[in-house]
């Protein structure tokens, strides 16, 4: 049996999640259709985090459908 390896992303904040609720924005609307990955370590000093609207460290996608 094939295992689905596509990760799910929160549609609201674009964070990769493994739980049933997003730990950042507390939403439960996810997508498996995304593009690009950004690892944010220090959102306060990151230009990419500011452009994406990220306030918490973690793994985020750049675009989500």
CHARMM internal coordinates of N, CA and C (Angstrom, degrees):
IC EDIT
DIST 1 N 1 CA 1.4425
DIST 1 CA 1 C 1.5309
ANGL 1 N 1 CA 1 C 108.82
DIST 1 C 2 N 1.3262
ANGL 1 CA 1 C 2 N 116.91
DIHE 1 N 1 CA 1 C 2 N 130.62
DIST 2 N 2 CA 1.4634
ANGL 1 C 2 N 2 CA 122.26
DIHE 1 CA 1 C 2 N 2 CA -178.11
DIST 2 CA 2 C 1.5265
ANGL 2 N 2 CA 2 C 110.39
DIHE 1 C 2 N 2 CA 2 C -76.42
DIST 2 C 3 N 1.3081
ANGL 2 CA 2 C 3 N 115.30
DIHE 2 N 2 CA 2 C 3 N 139.85
DIST 3 N 3 CA 1.4580
ANGL 2 C 3 N 3 CA 120.99
DIHE 2 CA 2 C 3 N 3 CA 179.04
DIST 3 CA 3 C 1.5249
ANGL 3 N 3 CA 3 C 109.06
DIHE 2 C 3 N 3 CA 3 C -98.61
DIST 3 C 4 N 1.3376
ANGL 3 CA 3 C 4 N 117.14
DIHE 3 N 3 CA 3 C 4 N 133.39
DIST 4 N 4 CA 1.4581
ANGL 3 C 4 N 4 CA 121.74
DIHE 3 CA 3 C 4 N 4 CA 179.01
DIST 4 CA 4 C 1.5270
ANGL 4 N 4 CA 4 C 108.69
DIHE 3 C 4 N 4 CA 4 C -76.24
DIST 4 C 5 N 1.3322
ANGL 4 CA 4 C 5 N 117.52
DIHE 4 N 4 CA 4 C 5 N 115.40
DIST 5 N 5 CA 1.4578
ANGL 4 C 5 N 5 CA 121.71
DIHE 4 CA 4 C 5 N 5 CA -176.95
DIST 5 CA 5 C 1.5284
ANGL 5 N 5 CA 5 C 112.74
DIHE 4 C 5 N 5 CA 5 C -100.23
DIST 5 C 6 N 1.3241
ANGL 5 CA 5 C 6 N 118.22
DIHE 5 N 5 CA 5 C 6 N -0.16
DIST 6 N 6 CA 1.4620
ANGL 5 C 6 N 6 CA 121.44
DIHE 5 CA 5 C 6 N 6 CA 179.98
DIST 6 CA 6 C 1.5248
ANGL 6 N 6 CA 6 C 109.80
DIHE 5 C 6 N 6 CA 6 C -71.76
DIST 6 C 7 N 1.3159
ANGL 6 CA 6 C 7 N 115.91
DIHE 6 N 6 CA 6 C 7 N 122.50
DIST 7 N 7 CA 1.4575
ANGL 6 C 7 N 7 CA 120.27
DIHE 6 CA 6 C 7 N 7 CA -179.71
DIST 7 CA 7 C 1.5216
ANGL 7 N 7 CA 7 C 110.73
DIHE 6 C 7 N 7 CA 7 C -77.68
DIST 7 C 8 N 1.3347
ANGL 7 CA 7 C 8 N 116.05
DIHE 7 N 7 CA 7 C 8 N 152.21
DIST 8 N 8 CA 1.4603
ANGL 7 C 8 N 8 CA 119.47
DIHE 7 CA 7 C 8 N 8 CA 178.13
DIST 8 CA 8 C 1.5215
ANGL 8 N 8 CA 8 C 109.85
DIHE 7 C 8 N 8 CA 8 C -101.43
DIST 8 C 9 N 1.3425
ANGL 8 CA 8 C 9 N 113.59
DIHE 8 N 8 CA 8 C 9 N 148.82
DIST 9 N 9 CA 1.4591
ANGL 8 C 9 N 9 CA 122.19
DIHE 8 CA 8 C 9 N 9 CA -175.57
DIST 9 CA 9 C 1.5191
ANGL 9 N 9 CA 9 C 108.68
DIHE 8 C 9 N 9 CA 9 C -126.20
DIST 9 C 10 N 1.3188
ANGL 9 CA 9 C 10 N 116.69
DIHE 9 N 9 CA 9 C 10 N 139.81
DIST 10 N 10 CA 1.4621
ANGL 9 C 10 N 10 CA 121.85
DIHE 9 CA 9 C 10 N 10 CA 175.81
DIST 10 CA 10 C 1.5285
ANGL 10 N 10 CA 10 C 108.39
DIHE 9 C 10 N 10 CA 10 C -67.85
DIST 10 C 11 N 1.3171
ANGL 10 CA 10 C 11 N 117.21
DIHE 10 N 10 CA 10 C 11 N 128.09
DIST 11 N 11 CA 1.4661
ANGL 10 C 11 N 11 CA 120.86
DIHE 10 CA 10 C 11 N 11 CA -179.50
DIST 11 CA 11 C 1.5307
ANGL 11 N 11 CA 11 C 112.06
DIHE 10 C 11 N 11 CA 11 C -70.38
DIST 11 C 12 N 1.3056
ANGL 11 CA 11 C 12 N 117.44
DIHE 11 N 11 CA 11 C 12 N -23.55
DIST 12 N 12 CA 1.4530
ANGL 11 C 12 N 12 CA 121.27
DIHE 11 CA 11 C 12 N 12 CA -177.12
DIST 12 CA 12 C 1.5320
ANGL 12 N 12 CA 12 C 113.05
DIHE 11 C 12 N 12 CA 12 C -81.26
DIST 12 C 13 N 1.3433
ANGL 12 CA 12 C 13 N 116.98
DIHE 12 N 12 CA 12 C 13 N -51.85
DIST 13 N 13 CA 1.4730
ANGL 12 C 13 N 13 CA 119.54
DIHE 12 CA 12 C 13 N 13 CA -175.51
DIST 13 CA 13 C 1.5220
ANGL 13 N 13 CA 13 C 113.92
DIHE 12 C 13 N 13 CA 13 C -111.54
DIST 13 C 14 N 1.3343
ANGL 13 CA 13 C 14 N 118.60
DIHE 13 N 13 CA 13 C 14 N -4.32
DIST 14 N 14 CA 1.4695
ANGL 13 C 14 N 14 CA 125.26
DIHE 13 CA 13 C 14 N 14 CA 176.41
DIST 14 CA 14 C 1.5299
ANGL 14 N 14 CA 14 C 114.35
DIHE 13 C 14 N 14 CA 14 C 71.26
DIST 14 C 15 N 1.3072
ANGL 14 CA 14 C 15 N 118.05
DIHE 14 N 14 CA 14 C 15 N 18.64
DIST 15 N 15 CA 1.4612
ANGL 14 C 15 N 15 CA 121.32
DIHE 14 CA 14 C 15 N 15 CA 178.71
DIST 15 CA 15 C 1.5304
ANGL 15 N 15 CA 15 C 109.99
DIHE 14 C 15 N 15 CA 15 C -85.46
DIST 15 C 16 N 1.3299
ANGL 15 CA 15 C 16 N 116.58
DIHE 15 N 15 CA 15 C 16 N 141.00
DIST 16 N 16 CA 1.4634
ANGL 15 C 16 N 16 CA 121.18
DIHE 15 CA 15 C 16 N 16 CA 174.46
DIST 16 CA 16 C 1.5215
ANGL 16 N 16 CA 16 C 108.19
DIHE 15 C 16 N 16 CA 16 C -72.50
DIST 16 C 17 N 1.3262
ANGL 16 CA 16 C 17 N 116.54
DIHE 16 N 16 CA 16 C 17 N 132.90
DIST 17 N 17 CA 1.4632
ANGL 16 C 17 N 17 CA 120.97
DIHE 16 CA 16 C 17 N 17 CA -177.52
DIST 17 CA 17 C 1.5198
ANGL 17 N 17 CA 17 C 110.94
DIHE 16 C 17 N 17 CA 17 C -132.83
DIST 17 C 18 N 1.3267
ANGL 17 CA 17 C 18 N 115.35
DIHE 17 N 17 CA 17 C 18 N 155.09
DIST 18 N 18 CA 1.4606
ANGL 17 C 18 N 18 CA 122.28
DIHE 17 CA 17 C 18 N 18 CA 175.29
DIST 18 CA 18 C 1.5181
ANGL 18 N 18 CA 18 C 110.73
DIHE 17 C 18 N 18 CA 18 C -120.60
DIST 18 C 19 N 1.3277
ANGL 18 CA 18 C 19 N 117.21
DIHE 18 N 18 CA 18 C 19 N -6.82
DIST 19 N 19 CA 1.4633
ANGL 18 C 19 N 19 CA 122.02
DIHE 18 CA 18 C 19 N 19 CA -177.70
DIST 19 CA 19 C 1.5329
ANGL 19 N 19 CA 19 C 110.01
DIHE 18 C 19 N 19 CA 19 C -98.44
DIST 19 C 20 N 1.3101
ANGL 19 CA 19 C 20 N 116.18
DIHE 19 N 19 CA 19 C 20 N 179.79
DIST 20 N 20 CA 1.4614
ANGL 19 C 20 N 20 CA 121.58
DIHE 19 CA 19 C 20 N 20 CA 179.66
DIST 20 CA 20 C 1.5293
ANGL 20 N 20 CA 20 C 112.68
DIHE 19 C 20 N 20 CA 20 C -85.40
DIST 20 C 21 N 1.3290
ANGL 20 CA 20 C 21 N 117.52
DIHE 20 N 20 CA 20 C 21 N -12.32
DIST 21 N 21 CA 1.4647
ANGL 20 C 21 N 21 CA 123.11
DIHE 20 CA 20 C 21 N 21 CA 175.70
DIST 21 CA 21 C 1.5193
ANGL 21 N 21 CA 21 C 108.45
DIHE 20 C 21 N 21 CA 21 C -134.23
DIST 21 C 22 N 1.3192
ANGL 21 CA 21 C 22 N 115.37
DIHE 21 N 21 CA 21 C 22 N 141.05
DIST 22 N 22 CA 1.4622
ANGL 21 C 22 N 22 CA 120.40
DIHE 21 CA 21 C 22 N 22 CA 179.00
DIST 22 CA 22 C 1.5340
ANGL 22 N 22 CA 22 C 109.77
DIHE 21 C 22 N 22 CA 22 C -69.00
DIST 22 C 23 N 1.3445
ANGL 22 CA 22 C 23 N 118.14
DIHE 22 N 22 CA 22 C 23 N 128.80
DIST 23 N 23 CA 1.4608
ANGL 22 C 23 N 23 CA 120.13
DIHE 22 CA 22 C 23 N 23 CA -179.51
DIST 23 CA 23 C 1.5366
ANGL 23 N 23 CA 23 C 113.60
DIHE 22 C 23 N 23 CA 23 C -71.67
DIST 23 C 24 N 1.3277
ANGL 23 CA 23 C 24 N 117.53
DIHE 23 N 23 CA 23 C 24 N -16.87
DIST 24 N 24 CA 1.4635
ANGL 23 C 24 N 24 CA 120.75
DIHE 23 CA 23 C 24 N 24 CA -177.95
DIST 24 CA 24 C 1.5234
ANGL 24 N 24 CA 24 C 111.73
DIHE 23 C 24 N 24 CA 24 C -89.60
DIST 24 C 25 N 1.3531
ANGL 24 CA 24 C 25 N 116.77
DIHE 24 N 24 CA 24 C 25 N -52.72
DIST 25 N 25 CA 1.4696
ANGL 24 C 25 N 25 CA 119.62
DIHE 24 CA 24 C 25 N 25 CA -173.84
DIST 25 CA 25 C 1.5265
ANGL 25 N 25 CA 25 C 113.19
DIHE 24 C 25 N 25 CA 25 C -110.50
DIST 25 C 26 N 1.3298
ANGL 25 CA 25 C 26 N 117.86
DIHE 25 N 25 CA 25 C 26 N -1.45
DIST 26 N 26 CA 1.4605
ANGL 25 C 26 N 26 CA 123.39
DIHE 25 CA 25 C 26 N 26 CA 175.90
DIST 26 CA 26 C 1.5330
ANGL 26 N 26 CA 26 C 113.45
DIHE 25 C 26 N 26 CA 26 C 64.84
DIST 26 C 27 N 1.3222
ANGL 26 CA 26 C 27 N 118.00
DIHE 26 N 26 CA 26 C 27 N 23.89
DIST 27 N 27 CA 1.4616
ANGL 26 C 27 N 27 CA 122.51
DIHE 26 CA 26 C 27 N 27 CA 177.77
DIST 27 CA 27 C 1.5253
ANGL 27 N 27 CA 27 C 109.56
DIHE 26 C 27 N 27 CA 27 C -94.11
DIST 27 C 28 N 1.3397
ANGL 27 CA 27 C 28 N 116.41
DIHE 27 N 27 CA 27 C 28 N 164.94
DIST 28 N 28 CA 1.4636
ANGL 27 C 28 N 28 CA 119.82
DIHE 27 CA 27 C 28 N 28 CA 178.77
DIST 28 CA 28 C 1.5240
ANGL 28 N 28 CA 28 C 111.39
DIHE 27 C 28 N 28 CA 28 C -130.40
DIST 28 C 29 N 1.3264
ANGL 28 CA 28 C 29 N 117.13
DIHE 28 N 28 CA 28 C 29 N 29.64
DIST 29 N 29 CA 1.4586
ANGL 28 C 29 N 29 CA 122.68
DIHE 28 CA 28 C 29 N 29 CA 177.20
DIST 29 CA 29 C 1.5269
ANGL 29 N 29 CA 29 C 108.24
DIHE 28 C 29 N 29 CA 29 C -106.92
DIST 29 C 30 N 1.3581
ANGL 29 CA 29 C 30 N 116.33
DIHE 29 N 29 CA 29 C 30 N 113.47
DIST 30 N 30 CA 1.4566
ANGL 29 C 30 N 30 CA 121.34
DIHE 29 CA 29 C 30 N 30 CA -174.28
DIST 30 CA 30 C 1.5162
ANGL 30 N 30 CA 30 C 111.97
DIHE 29 C 30 N 30 CA 30 C -122.26
DIST 30 C 31 N 1.3301
ANGL 30 CA 30 C 31 N 115.27
DIHE 30 N 30 CA 30 C 31 N 162.46
DIST 31 N 31 CA 1.4585
ANGL 30 C 31 N 31 CA 122.49
DIHE 30 CA 30 C 31 N 31 CA 177.20
DIST 31 CA 31 C 1.5258
ANGL 31 N 31 CA 31 C 109.09
DIHE 30 C 31 N 31 CA 31 C -138.63
DIST 31 C 32 N 1.3255
ANGL 31 CA 31 C 32 N 116.05
DIHE 31 N 31 CA 31 C 32 N 150.39
DIST 32 N 32 CA 1.4582
ANGL 31 C 32 N 32 CA 120.70
DIHE 31 CA 31 C 32 N 32 CA 173.52
DIST 32 CA 32 C 1.5251
ANGL 32 N 32 CA 32 C 110.44
DIHE 31 C 32 N 32 CA 32 C -107.99
DIST 32 C 33 N 1.3306
ANGL 32 CA 32 C 33 N 116.42
DIHE 32 N 32 CA 32 C 33 N 7.15
DIST 33 N 33 CA 1.4548
ANGL 32 C 33 N 33 CA 122.27
DIHE 32 CA 32 C 33 N 33 CA 178.85
DIST 33 CA 33 C 1.5343
ANGL 33 N 33 CA 33 C 108.66
DIHE 32 C 33 N 33 CA 33 C -107.27
DIST 33 C 34 N 1.3335
ANGL 33 CA 33 C 34 N 116.37
DIHE 33 N 33 CA 33 C 34 N 101.31
DIST 34 N 34 CA 1.4582
ANGL 33 C 34 N 34 CA 121.31
DIHE 33 CA 33 C 34 N 34 CA -176.82
DIST 34 CA 34 C 1.5256
ANGL 34 N 34 CA 34 C 109.80
DIHE 33 C 34 N 34 CA 34 C -146.54
DIST 34 C 35 N 1.3484
ANGL 34 CA 34 C 35 N 115.23
DIHE 34 N 34 CA 34 C 35 N 166.07
DIST 35 N 35 CA 1.4715
ANGL 34 C 35 N 35 CA 121.40
DIHE 34 CA 34 C 35 N 35 CA 178.04
DIST 35 CA 35 C 1.5163
ANGL 35 N 35 CA 35 C 109.42
DIHE 34 C 35 N 35 CA 35 C -140.29
DIST 35 C 36 N 1.3202
ANGL 35 CA 35 C 36 N 115.82
DIHE 35 N 35 CA 35 C 36 N 141.19
DIST 36 N 36 CA 1.4593
ANGL 35 C 36 N 36 CA 122.22
DIHE 35 CA 35 C 36 N 36 CA 174.88
DIST 36 CA 36 C 1.5116
ANGL 36 N 36 CA 36 C 113.84
DIHE 35 C 36 N 36 CA 36 C 76.79
DIST 36 C 37 N 1.3304
ANGL 36 CA 36 C 37 N 116.32
DIHE 36 N 36 CA 36 C 37 N 147.24
DIST 37 N 37 CA 1.4579
ANGL 36 C 37 N 37 CA 121.99
DIHE 36 CA 36 C 37 N 37 CA 179.48
DIST 37 CA 37 C 1.5217
ANGL 37 N 37 CA 37 C 108.99
DIHE 36 C 37 N 37 CA 37 C -131.83
DIST 37 C 38 N 1.3258
ANGL 37 CA 37 C 38 N 115.67
DIHE 37 N 37 CA 37 C 38 N 137.57
DIST 38 N 38 CA 1.4621
ANGL 37 C 38 N 38 CA 122.03
DIHE 37 CA 37 C 38 N 38 CA 173.86
DIST 38 CA 38 C 1.5228
ANGL 38 N 38 CA 38 C 108.04
DIHE 37 C 38 N 38 CA 38 C -130.92
DIST 38 C 39 N 1.3353
ANGL 38 CA 38 C 39 N 116.39
DIHE 38 N 38 CA 38 C 39 N 128.78
DIST 39 N 39 CA 1.4574
ANGL 38 C 39 N 39 CA 121.88
DIHE 38 CA 38 C 39 N 39 CA 174.51
DIST 39 CA 39 C 1.5213
ANGL 39 N 39 CA 39 C 107.05
DIHE 38 C 39 N 39 CA 39 C -99.37
DIST 39 C 40 N 1.3160
ANGL 39 CA 39 C 40 N 116.41
DIHE 39 N 39 CA 39 C 40 N 116.30
DIST 40 N 40 CA 1.4589
ANGL 39 C 40 N 40 CA 121.54
DIHE 39 CA 39 C 40 N 40 CA -178.19
DIST 40 CA 40 C 1.5223
ANGL 40 N 40 CA 40 C 108.57
DIHE 39 C 40 N 40 CA 40 C -105.07
DIST 40 C 41 N 1.3307
ANGL 40 CA 40 C 41 N 116.71
DIHE 40 N 40 CA 40 C 41 N 117.07
DIST 41 N 41 CA 1.4666
ANGL 40 C 41 N 41 CA 121.75
DIHE 40 CA 40 C 41 N 41 CA 178.64
DIST 41 CA 41 C 1.5204
ANGL 41 N 41 CA 41 C 111.80
DIHE 40 C 41 N 41 CA 41 C -96.78
DIST 41 C 42 N 1.3346
ANGL 41 CA 41 C 42 N 116.68
DIHE 41 N 41 CA 41 C 42 N -42.57
DIST 42 N 42 CA 1.4596
ANGL 41 C 42 N 42 CA 121.64
DIHE 41 CA 41 C 42 N 42 CA -177.69
DIST 42 CA 42 C 1.5274
ANGL 42 N 42 CA 42 C 108.60
DIHE 41 C 42 N 42 CA 42 C -131.20
DIST 42 C 43 N 1.3369
ANGL 42 CA 42 C 43 N 117.06
DIHE 42 N 42 CA 42 C 43 N 89.09
DIST 43 N 43 CA 1.4661
ANGL 42 C 43 N 43 CA 120.02
DIHE 42 CA 42 C 43 N 43 CA -175.45
DIST 43 CA 43 C 1.5298
ANGL 43 N 43 CA 43 C 114.38
DIHE 42 C 43 N 43 CA 43 C -61.02
DIST 43 C 44 N 1.3136
ANGL 43 CA 43 C 44 N 118.25
DIHE 43 N 43 CA 43 C 44 N -27.18
DIST 44 N 44 CA 1.4657
ANGL 43 C 44 N 44 CA 121.37
DIHE 43 CA 43 C 44 N 44 CA -178.48
DIST 44 CA 44 C 1.5267
ANGL 44 N 44 CA 44 C 112.08
DIHE 43 C 44 N 44 CA 44 C -67.54
DIST 44 C 45 N 1.3389
ANGL 44 CA 44 C 45 N 117.50
DIHE 44 N 44 CA 44 C 45 N -32.40
DIST 45 N 45 CA 1.4617
ANGL 44 C 45 N 45 CA 121.20
DIHE 44 CA 44 C 45 N 45 CA -177.59
DIST 45 CA 45 C 1.5227
ANGL 45 N 45 CA 45 C 113.68
DIHE 44 C 45 N 45 CA 45 C -108.09
DIST 45 C 46 N 1.3241
ANGL 45 CA 45 C 46 N 118.10
DIHE 45 N 45 CA 45 C 46 N 12.21
DIST 46 N 46 CA 1.4593
ANGL 45 C 46 N 46 CA 121.43
DIHE 45 CA 45 C 46 N 46 CA -175.94
DIST 46 CA 46 C 1.5318
ANGL 46 N 46 CA 46 C 111.36
DIHE 45 C 46 N 46 CA 46 C -106.13
DIST 46 C 47 N 1.3197
ANGL 46 CA 46 C 47 N 115.72
DIHE 46 N 46 CA 46 C 47 N 123.73
DIST 47 N 47 CA 1.4689
ANGL 46 C 47 N 47 CA 121.01
DIHE 46 CA 46 C 47 N 47 CA 176.97
DIST 47 CA 47 C 1.5386
ANGL 47 N 47 CA 47 C 110.22
DIHE 46 C 47 N 47 CA 47 C -67.32
DIST 47 C 48 N 1.3227
ANGL 47 CA 47 C 48 N 116.76
DIHE 47 N 47 CA 47 C 48 N -36.25
DIST 48 N 48 CA 1.4633
ANGL 47 C 48 N 48 CA 120.57
DIHE 47 CA 47 C 48 N 48 CA 178.80
DIST 48 CA 48 C 1.5273
ANGL 48 N 48 CA 48 C 109.92
DIHE 47 C 48 N 48 CA 48 C -65.72
DIST 48 C 49 N 1.3313
ANGL 48 CA 48 C 49 N 116.99
DIHE 48 N 48 CA 48 C 49 N -42.44
DIST 49 N 49 CA 1.4664
ANGL 48 C 49 N 49 CA 120.67
DIHE 48 CA 48 C 49 N 49 CA 178.06
DIST 49 CA 49 C 1.5270
ANGL 49 N 49 CA 49 C 110.80
DIHE 48 C 49 N 49 CA 49 C -60.93
DIST 49 C 50 N 1.3143
ANGL 49 CA 49 C 50 N 116.55
DIHE 49 N 49 CA 49 C 50 N -40.66
DIST 50 N 50 CA 1.4661
ANGL 49 C 50 N 50 CA 119.93
DIHE 49 CA 49 C 50 N 50 CA 178.67
DIST 50 CA 50 C 1.5230
ANGL 50 N 50 CA 50 C 110.83
DIHE 49 C 50 N 50 CA 50 C -65.66
DIST 50 C 51 N 1.3281
ANGL 50 CA 50 C 51 N 117.62
DIHE 50 N 50 CA 50 C 51 N -40.49
DIST 51 N 51 CA 1.4614
ANGL 50 C 51 N 51 CA 121.45
DIHE 50 CA 50 C 51 N 51 CA 179.29
DIST 51 CA 51 C 1.5313
ANGL 51 N 51 CA 51 C 111.67
DIHE 50 C 51 N 51 CA 51 C -66.32
DIST 51 C 52 N 1.3376
ANGL 51 CA 51 C 52 N 116.56
DIHE 51 N 51 CA 51 C 52 N -35.52
DIST 52 N 52 CA 1.4674
ANGL 51 C 52 N 52 CA 120.96
DIHE 51 CA 51 C 52 N 52 CA 179.74
DIST 52 CA 52 C 1.5251
ANGL 52 N 52 CA 52 C 112.52
DIHE 51 C 52 N 52 CA 52 C -85.16
DIST 52 C 53 N 1.3237
ANGL 52 CA 52 C 53 N 117.94
DIHE 52 N 52 CA 52 C 53 N -13.96
DIST 53 N 53 CA 1.4602
ANGL 52 C 53 N 53 CA 121.35
DIHE 52 CA 52 C 53 N 53 CA -177.03
DIST 53 CA 53 C 1.5170
ANGL 53 N 53 CA 53 C 112.61
DIHE 52 C 53 N 53 CA 53 C 78.46
DIST 53 C 54 N 1.3332
ANGL 53 CA 53 C 54 N 116.30
DIHE 53 N 53 CA 53 C 54 N 29.09
DIST 54 N 54 CA 1.4578
ANGL 53 C 54 N 54 CA 122.18
DIHE 53 CA 53 C 54 N 54 CA -177.51
DIST 54 CA 54 C 1.5252
ANGL 54 N 54 CA 54 C 109.98
DIHE 53 C 54 N 54 CA 54 C -88.60
DIST 54 C 55 N 1.3473
ANGL 54 CA 54 C 55 N 116.09
DIHE 54 N 54 CA 54 C 55 N 133.65
DIST 55 N 55 CA 1.4619
ANGL 54 C 55 N 55 CA 120.57
DIHE 54 CA 54 C 55 N 55 CA 179.00
DIST 55 CA 55 C 1.5254
ANGL 55 N 55 CA 55 C 112.81
DIHE 54 C 55 N 55 CA 55 C -119.18
DIST 55 C 56 N 1.3360
ANGL 55 CA 55 C 56 N 118.05
DIHE 55 N 55 CA 55 C 56 N -7.86
DIST 56 N 56 CA 1.4679
ANGL 55 C 56 N 56 CA 121.77
DIHE 55 CA 55 C 56 N 56 CA -179.17
DIST 56 CA 56 C 1.5287
ANGL 56 N 56 CA 56 C 109.51
DIHE 55 C 56 N 56 CA 56 C -124.88
DIST 56 C 57 N 1.3303
ANGL 56 CA 56 C 57 N 117.96
DIHE 56 N 56 CA 56 C 57 N 141.73
DIST 57 N 57 CA 1.4619
ANGL 56 C 57 N 57 CA 120.41
DIHE 56 CA 56 C 57 N 57 CA 178.05
DIST 57 CA 57 C 1.5299
ANGL 57 N 57 CA 57 C 111.20
DIHE 56 C 57 N 57 CA 57 C -63.60
DIST 57 C 58 N 1.3333
ANGL 57 CA 57 C 58 N 116.14
DIHE 57 N 57 CA 57 C 58 N 149.61
DIST 58 N 58 CA 1.4583
ANGL 57 C 58 N 58 CA 120.29
DIHE 57 CA 57 C 58 N 58 CA 177.55
DIST 58 CA 58 C 1.5067
ANGL 58 N 58 CA 58 C 112.56
DIHE 57 C 58 N 58 CA 58 C 156.52
DIST 58 C 59 N 1.3371
ANGL 58 CA 58 C 59 N 115.43
DIHE 58 N 58 CA 58 C 59 N -168.36
DIST 59 N 59 CA 1.4606
ANGL 58 C 59 N 59 CA 123.62
DIHE 58 CA 58 C 59 N 59 CA -179.40
DIST 59 CA 59 C 1.5311
ANGL 59 N 59 CA 59 C 108.14
DIHE 58 C 59 N 59 CA 59 C -102.71
DIST 59 C 60 N 1.3264
ANGL 59 CA 59 C 60 N 116.98
DIHE 59 N 59 CA 59 C 60 N 123.55
DIST 60 N 60 CA 1.4636
ANGL 59 C 60 N 60 CA 122.54
DIHE 59 CA 59 C 60 N 60 CA -176.18
DIST 60 CA 60 C 1.5253
ANGL 60 N 60 CA 60 C 110.29
DIHE 59 C 60 N 60 CA 60 C -128.64
DIST 60 C 61 N 1.3237
ANGL 60 CA 60 C 61 N 115.84
DIHE 60 N 60 CA 60 C 61 N 154.76
DIST 61 N 61 CA 1.4537
ANGL 60 C 61 N 61 CA 119.86
DIHE 60 CA 60 C 61 N 61 CA 173.20
DIST 61 CA 61 C 1.5304
ANGL 61 N 61 CA 61 C 108.93
DIHE 60 C 61 N 61 CA 61 C -97.24
DIST 61 C 62 N 1.3101
ANGL 61 CA 61 C 62 N 117.20
DIHE 61 N 61 CA 61 C 62 N 158.79
DIST 62 N 62 CA 1.4601
ANGL 61 C 62 N 62 CA 121.29
DIHE 61 CA 61 C 62 N 62 CA -179.42
DIST 62 CA 62 C 1.5164
ANGL 62 N 62 CA 62 C 112.07
DIHE 61 C 62 N 62 CA 62 C -86.93
DIST 62 C 63 N 1.3402
ANGL 62 CA 62 C 63 N 117.40
DIHE 62 N 62 CA 62 C 63 N -30.96
DIST 63 N 63 CA 1.4590
ANGL 62 C 63 N 63 CA 121.94
DIHE 62 CA 62 C 63 N 63 CA -178.74
DIST 63 CA 63 C 1.5185
ANGL 63 N 63 CA 63 C 109.27
DIHE 62 C 63 N 63 CA 63 C -142.39
DIST 63 C 64 N 1.3157
ANGL 63 CA 63 C 64 N 117.39
DIHE 63 N 63 CA 63 C 64 N 134.80
DIST 64 N 64 CA 1.4575
ANGL 63 C 64 N 64 CA 122.41
DIHE 63 CA 63 C 64 N 64 CA 178.01
DIST 64 CA 64 C 1.5247
ANGL 64 N 64 CA 64 C 109.73
DIHE 63 C 64 N 64 CA 64 C -132.96
DIST 64 C 65 N 1.3438
ANGL 64 CA 64 C 65 N 115.70
DIHE 64 N 64 CA 64 C 65 N 137.71
DIST 65 N 65 CA 1.4727
ANGL 64 C 65 N 65 CA 120.23
DIHE 64 CA 64 C 65 N 65 CA 177.49
DIST 65 CA 65 C 1.5015
ANGL 65 N 65 CA 65 C 109.94
DIHE 64 C 65 N 65 CA 65 C -88.35
END
COOR INIT
IC SEED 1 N 1 CA 1 C
IC BUILD
